[in-house]
Amino acid sequence: MTPTLIVLALAAGLWIVGRLLDGGGSDVLR
């Protein structure tokens, strides 16, 4: 993977986690 794709993947992962936490979906992380 190119560095750009890695950065995009990390950003997307953080965004998804943030959405889950905002939606009260923190139970999924447990």
Secondary structure, DSSP 4 states (H G I P E B T S, - for coil): --HHHHHHHHHHHHHHHHHHHHTTTHHHH-
